[in-house]
C-alpha cells in the first residue's frame, strides 16, 4: 500500500468513527503498523495546519479523534440549531410512535414494524434528543442496542410522563402523535360507551 493510500484510509476511519479510536485499533483497521499509522496521523495534522483546514486530530490518552477547530464552533452550533428546529417528518413521527408505545425496542423491531430501513430516522431522532440508547438486549442474538424516548420527548409533546400517552395502538381510541402535540398532557380520550357521555340529542333541544 502506498503511503498516500494508507493516509487516506486513516483519515477515512477517523472521519467515520466520530469518536476517539485507540491507535492499535486504528492501525488494524487501516492494515498498517502502529508506528506507521501514528506517522500518518501526524502528517494529516500537518496538512490540516498548512491548509488552514477546519479539521484537526486530537490525541486523547492513546486514542485519536478527528474534530473541528474551536474557531468554527459558532457556525456548527448555528447549523445544528437550524437542523433541530426543522419540523419532524412523517417518518420521524412514525418511529417515535413505535418507540413510545413499545420501548425499549431495537432498530430491527422498528424496521419490521415499518417495513423499511429506519437507521437514518433513528439517528436523526437521537441527534434531536428525542430518543436515547437504553443498553443492549442480552437475550437477543447479537445483543442489539435498545432505544427509548427521552425527557425531551415528553417536554416537546407536553406529556407529564409516559403514562399520559393516549391509548395503546390498536385501541379504537388511538390518536396520533400530531394529536398528542396538539392536546398535550391535558388530553383525556372520551369513552364512547360511557353512559355519562351518551346523551339523547332530542333532550338537549
C-alpha positions in Angstrom: 0.0 0.0 0.0 1.3 3.4 -0.9 1.8 6.0 1.9 -0.8 8.3 0.4 -3.4 5.4 0.2 -2.7 4.5 3.8 -3.0 8.1 5.0 -6.3 8.3 3.1 -7.5 5.2 4.9 -6.6 6.6 8.3 -8.4 9.8 7.5 -11.5 8.0 6.4 -11.6 5.8 9.5 -11.1 8.8 11.8 -13.8 10.7 10.0 -16.3 7.8 10.0 -15.7 6.9 13.7 -16.6 10.4 15.1 -15.4 9.2 18.5 -11.9 8.5 19.9 -10.3 5.3 18.5 -7.2 3.7 20.0 -4.1 3.7 17.9 -3.8 -0.1 17.7 -7.4 -0.4 16.5 -6.9 2.4 14.0 -3.8 0.7 12.7 -5.5 -2.7 12.5 -8.5 -1.2 10.6 -6.2 0.5 8.1 -4.0 -2.6 7.9 -0.9 -0.7 9.0 1.8 -1.0 11.6 1.1 1.2 14.7 4.2 3.4 14.2 3.3 4.0 10.5 -0.3 4.8 11.4 0.9 7.3 14.0 3.2 8.9 11.4 0.2 9.3 9.1 -1.9 10.9 11.8 0.9 13.4 12.3 1.2 14.0 8.6 -2.6 14.6 8.3 -2.4 17.2 11.2 0.5 19.0 9.5 -1.5 19.1 6.2 -4.6 20.4 8.0 -2.5 23.2 9.6 -0.8 24.1 6.4 -4.1 24.3 4.6 -5.8 26.1 7.5 -8.4 23.4 7.4 -11.4 23.3 9.8 -10.3 19.9 11.0 -7.7 18.7 13.4 -6.9 15.3 15.0 -6.6 15.3 18.8 -4.7 12.7 20.9 -6.6 11.6 23.9 -4.9 9.0 26.2 -3.6 6.9 23.4 -6.6 7.4 21.2 -7.2 9.7 18.3 -10.2 11.7 17.3 -10.9 14.0 14.3 -12.6 17.2 15.5 -13.3 20.7 14.2 -11.3 23.6 15.4 -12.8 25.8 18.2 -13.0 28.9 15.9 -15.7 27.2 13.8 -17.9 26.3 16.8 -20.4 29.1 16.3 -21.0 28.1 12.7 -21.5 24.5 13.7 -23.9 25.4 16.5 -25.9 27.6 14.2 -26.2 24.7 11.7 -27.2 22.2 14.4 -29.8 24.6 15.8 -31.3 25.0 12.4 -31.5 21.3 11.9 -33.1 20.7 15.3 -35.8 23.3 14.5 -36.8 21.6 11.3 -40.3 20.1 11.7 -40.4 16.3 12.2 -41.1 14.3 9.1 -43.9 11.8 8.9 -41.3 9.0 9.1 -39.9 10.5 12.3 -43.3 10.7 13.8 -43.9 7.1 12.9 -40.7 5.9 14.5 -41.4 8.0 17.6 -44.9 6.4 17.9 -43.4 2.9 17.6 -40.7 3.5 20.3 -43.1 5.4 22.6 -45.6 2.6 22.8 -43.2 -0.4 22.8 -40.0 0.8 24.5 -37.3 -0.2 24.9 -37.0 -1.5 21.3 -34.3 -2.3 18.8 -33.9 -0.8 15.4 -34.7 -4.2 14.0 -38.0 -4.1 15.7 -38.7 -0.6 14.3 -37.7 -1.8 10.8 -40.0 -4.8 10.9 -43.0 -2.7 12.0 -42.4 0.0 9.4 -41.3 -2.4 6.7 -38.3 -0.1 5.7 -34.9 0.7 7.0 -35.1 3.2 9.8 -31.4 3.8 10.6 -31.3 7.4 9.2 -34.5 8.4 11.0 -33.3 6.9 14.3 -30.0 8.8 14.0 -31.9 12.0 13.4 -34.1 11.5 16.5 -31.0 10.7 18.6 -29.4 13.9 17.4 -32.6 15.8 18.3 -32.6 14.3 21.8 -36.0 12.7 21.3 -34.5 9.1 21.5 -31.7 7.7 23.5 -29.8 4.4 23.8 -31.0 2.2 26.6 -28.4 -0.5 26.9 -28.3 -3.8 24.9 -30.8 -6.7 24.8 -28.8 -9.6 26.2 -31.4 -12.2 25.4 -31.4 -11.3 21.7 -28.7 -12.6 19.3 -26.1 -10.0 18.6 -27.1 -8.0 21.7 -28.6 -5.1 19.7 -28.9 -1.6 21.1 -32.3 -0.8 22.6 -33.8 2.7 22.3 -36.3 4.6 24.3 -37.8 8.1 24.4 -36.3 10.9 26.5 -37.5 13.6 28.9 -37.1 16.0 26.0 -39.7 13.9 24.1 -42.1 14.4 27.0 -41.4 18.1 27.0 -41.8 18.5 23.3 -45.2 16.8 23.3 -46.5 18.3 26.5 -46.6 15.0 28.4 -46.0 14.7 32.1 -44.9 11.1 31.8 -45.3 8.1 29.5 -48.5 7.3 31.5 -50.1 10.3 29.8 -49.8 8.7 26.4 -53.1 8.1 24.7 -54.5 4.5 24.5 -52.1 1.9 23.0 -52.0 1.2 19.3 -55.0 -0.9 18.2 -57.4 0.7 20.5 -60.5 2.4 19.0 -59.5 5.5 20.9 -56.0 5.7 19.4 -54.7 9.1 18.3 -51.6 10.1 16.5 -48.5 12.0 17.9 -49.7 15.0 16.0 -52.8 15.0 18.2 -50.7 14.4 21.3 -48.7 17.5 20.4 -52.0 19.5 19.9 -53.6 18.3 23.2 -50.6 17.8 25.3 -50.8 16.2 28.8 -54.3 17.6 29.4 -55.8 15.4 26.7 -58.3 12.8 28.0 -59.8 10.4 25.5 -63.6 10.2 25.6 -65.1 6.7 26.0 -67.9 6.4 23.5 -69.6 3.7 25.7 -69.6 5.9 28.8 -73.3 6.5 29.8 -72.4 9.9 31.1 -71.4 11.0 27.6 -74.3 9.2 25.8 -77.0 11.8 25.9 -80.1 11.9 23.7 -79.8 14.8 21.2 -83.5 15.5 21.5 -83.2 16.1 25.2 -80.7 18.9 24.6 -83.1 20.8 22.3 
